[in-house]
Amino acid sequence: MDYDAVVVGAGPAGLMAARKIASKGFSVLILEKEKDLGTRACAEAVSFSAFETAEIPPSPSLISNTINGAYVFPPDETKGVKISGGDYRGYILNKQQFLYALASQAVSAGADLKMRSEVKDVKMEGGRAKSLVYSHKGEDKDITFKYLVGADGVGSRIAKSCGFDLSGFEIIPTIQYVMVNCKVPEKDIIRIYMGNEVAPLGYVWIFAKNEYVANVGIGVRGKPAKTYLDKFIASHPDIFGGSKVVKEGGGGVPVGGQISEIVKGNVVLCGDSAGQVIPITGGGIRTSMGAGSIAGACIAEALESGDSRALTKYPASYGEYWGVRIGRSLKVLRALEELGDDDLNLLGSMMSGDDIVDLANGLNVKRVVAKFSRHPILAMKIASKIL
Ligand SMILES: Cc1cc2nc3c(=O)[nH]c(=O)nc-3n(C[C@H](O)[C@H](O)[C@H](O)COP(=O)(O)OP(=O)(O)OC[C@H]3O[C@@H](n4cnc5c(N)ncnc54)[C@H](O)[C@@H]3O)c2cc1C
């Protein structure tokens, strides 16, 4: 056996999983196909508690900006709701440095990390993964392990090769620009724009990273994301007049909720590969780290005890907190998908900042929805679907 565990993907999920396994003294190899960490587009927003989940201090070198609230704009932008203070504060990370920090923790715990190593195939035997083939600088290599972690994001090769049931896995396509010289009015307040003209079945975000740079992106379903983002930028010259795009990226964000099966034999899926993202916000950094952390601890327990049944604790434990939140947020997303712009404007005028944050994150949903139950249209379109 080459390694006790192999982790595929050095994103937030994989790096946490590897750290947890290595910290118990087991041998772990992380395989990452890219030549650098953090190359994938990301708006980089997290709540303060992301650092607790990451189990590292919020060092200034890992943070681009501190966020004190959000503006959420319904189609009628004059009805924007400001959310500020309390629990709504967070950071725009320097995600690449953040991932370097997570990698540093994993390596210092004893994990081995190989970049430019793309997993091509997994060999299965009797329902268990026995070995895998990865390509490193044009050369194919075989490797054996006791446990395998598929933390390889959207389109996971591990999920497909190991025969996971991916029905219900749904992504929203996104495009993000890194822009310079934007005139974002309050740089410590993130801005979210909704509406069928602005971003059908999705939203536009403007997250300032500092006084010079902002992450500006869009997620939409069934329409061309770039066309809508360019239209949004052109229609907001007060913010974007004189600004320029310096980097363009994007990718799919899972919004269909967690898939039904996240453990199969000696293989676990964590993070985007398992659909572990809050569906309304598309936030997956913290949920993925949480998954990696729990799955890694369960693998370490299985290795310690010699009993692979310890892996069944992963879905149960993840479901208790994260699974419930993902499920509730998905329910709210499904109800919001039915709303036209007039309904969204009405909703915007009735909701407080607390309501928006709770709904998006799947918290206190009953309290918020009870508020709409008194309104005939919203009662029918939202309350009845969520409660
Ligand atoms: C445009 C955009 C904006 C976003 N903004 C936010 C945000 O503001 N806040 C937030 O919380 N979340 C955000 N997200 C979501 C967040 O980025 C992801 O949910 C999170 O990164 C998932 O972590 P992960 O470790 O599961 O997967 P990933 O971060 O995708 O990491 C997977 C890793 O696996 C590697 N890999 C893939 N296939 C292979 C293979 N075959 N062999 C070896 N390596 C492989 C990839 O190169 C990658 O490094 C955003 C996503 C997008 C696309």
The ligand as a Tripos MOL2 file, in Angstrom:
@<TRIPOS>MOLECULE
LIG
   53    58     1     0     0
SMALL
NO_CHARGES

@<TRIPOS>ATOM
      1 C1        -17.1490   32.4770   -9.8550 C.3       1 LIG1
      2 C2        -17.2800   31.8200   -8.5070 C.ar      1 LIG1
      3 C3        -17.4250   32.6070   -7.3800 C.ar      1 LIG1
      4 C4        -17.5210   32.0020   -6.1170 C.ar      1 LIG1
      5 N1        -17.5880   32.8120   -5.0150 N.ar      1 LIG1
      6 C5        -17.6450   32.2560   -3.7740 C.ar      1 LIG1
      7 C6        -17.6630   33.0950   -2.6150 C.ar      1 LIG1
      8 O1        -17.6160   34.3230   -2.6900 O.2       1 LIG1
      9 N2        -17.7100   32.4910   -1.4040 N.ar      1 LIG1
     10 C7        -17.7630   31.1270   -1.2640 C.ar      1 LIG1
     11 O2        -17.8330   30.6380   -0.1170 O.2       1 LIG1
     12 N3        -17.7550   30.3210   -2.3470 N.ar      1 LIG1
     13 C8        -17.6860   30.8510   -3.5950 C.ar      1 LIG1
     14 N4        -17.6310   30.0430   -4.7000 N.ar      1 LIG1
     15 C9        -17.6790   28.5800   -4.4960 C.3       1 LIG1
     16 C10       -16.3490   28.0510   -3.9780 C.3       1 LIG1
     17 O3        -15.2980   28.5280   -4.7900 O.3       1 LIG1
     18 C11       -16.3500   26.5330   -4.0060 C.3       1 LIG1
     19 O4        -17.5600   26.0520   -3.4410 O.3       1 LIG1
     20 C12       -15.1760   25.9490   -3.2120 C.3       1 LIG1
     21 O5        -13.9560   26.3830   -3.7310 O.3       1 LIG1
     22 C13       -15.2430   24.4260   -3.2900 C.3       1 LIG1
     23 O6        -14.0940   23.8510   -2.7430 O.3       1 LIG1
     24 P1        -13.6380   22.3970   -3.1870 P.3       1 LIG1
     25 O7        -12.3760   22.1370   -2.4380 O.co2     1 LIG1
     26 O8        -14.7600   21.4540   -3.0460 O.co2     1 LIG1
     27 O9        -13.3820   22.4790   -4.7510 O.3       1 LIG1
     28 P2        -12.4190   23.3920   -5.6070 P.3       1 LIG1
     29 O10       -12.1060   24.6590   -4.8930 O.co2     1 LIG1
     30 O11       -13.0140   23.4610   -6.9500 O.co2     1 LIG1
     31 O12       -11.0790   22.5370   -5.6610 O.3       1 LIG1
     32 C14       -11.0120   21.3530   -6.4210 C.3       1 LIG1
     33 C15        -9.5610   21.1210   -6.8090 C.3       1 LIG1
     34 O13        -9.4570   19.8520   -7.4530 O.3       1 LIG1
     35 C16        -8.5560   19.9700   -8.5520 C.3       1 LIG1
     36 N5         -8.8800   18.8860   -9.4800 N.ar      1 LIG1
     37 C17       -10.0010   18.7330  -10.2370 C.ar      1 LIG1
     38 N6         -9.9480   17.5820  -10.9540 N.ar      1 LIG1
     39 C18        -8.7690   16.9900  -10.6350 C.ar      1 LIG1
     40 C19        -8.1400   15.7710  -11.0560 C.ar      1 LIG1
     41 N7         -8.7250   14.9430  -11.9190 N.pl3     1 LIG1
     42 N8         -6.9220   15.4590  -10.5310 N.ar      1 LIG1
     43 C20        -6.3250   16.2960   -9.6300 C.ar      1 LIG1
     44 N9         -6.8730   17.4690   -9.2210 N.ar      1 LIG1
     45 C21        -8.0850   17.8020   -9.6980 C.ar      1 LIG1
     46 C22        -8.8650   21.3600   -9.1040 C.3       1 LIG1
     47 O14        -7.8050   21.8570   -9.8890 O.3       1 LIG1
     48 C23        -9.0550   22.1590   -7.8040 C.3       1 LIG1
     49 O15        -7.8610   22.7100   -7.3340 O.3       1 LIG1
     50 C24       -17.5290   30.5940   -5.9840 C.ar      1 LIG1
     51 C25       -17.3890   29.7970   -7.1310 C.ar      1 LIG1
     52 C26       -17.2650   30.4020   -8.3770 C.ar      1 LIG1
     53 C27       -17.1030   29.5360   -9.5930 C.3       1 LIG1
@<TRIPOS>BOND
     1     1     2 1
     2     2     3 ar
     3     2    52 ar
     4     3     4 ar
     5     4     5 ar
     6     4    50 ar
     7     5     6 ar
     8     6     7 ar
     9     6    13 1
    10     7     8 2
    11     7     9 ar
    12     9    10 ar
    13    10    11 2
    14    10    12 ar
    15    12    13 ar
    16    13    14 ar
    17    14    15 1
    18    14    50 ar
    19    15    16 1
    20    16    17 1
    21    16    18 1
    22    18    19 1
    23    18    20 1
    24    20    21 1
    25    20    22 1
    26    22    23 1
    27    23    24 1
    28    24    25 2
    29    24    26 1
    30    24    27 1
    31    27    28 1
    32    28    29 2
    33    28    30 1
    34    28    31 1
    35    31    32 1
    36    32    33 1
    37    33    34 1
    38    33    48 1
    39    34    35 1
    40    35    36 1
    41    35    46 1
    42    36    37 ar
    43    36    45 ar
    44    37    38 ar
    45    38    39 ar
    46    39    40 ar
    47    39    45 ar
    48    40    41 1
    49    40    42 ar
    50    42    43 ar
    51    43    44 ar
    52    44    45 ar
    53    46    47 1
    54    46    48 1
    55    48    49 1
    56    50    51 ar
    57    51    52 ar
    58    52    53 1
@<TRIPOS>SUBSTRUCTURE
     1 LIG1         1 GROUP 0 **** ****
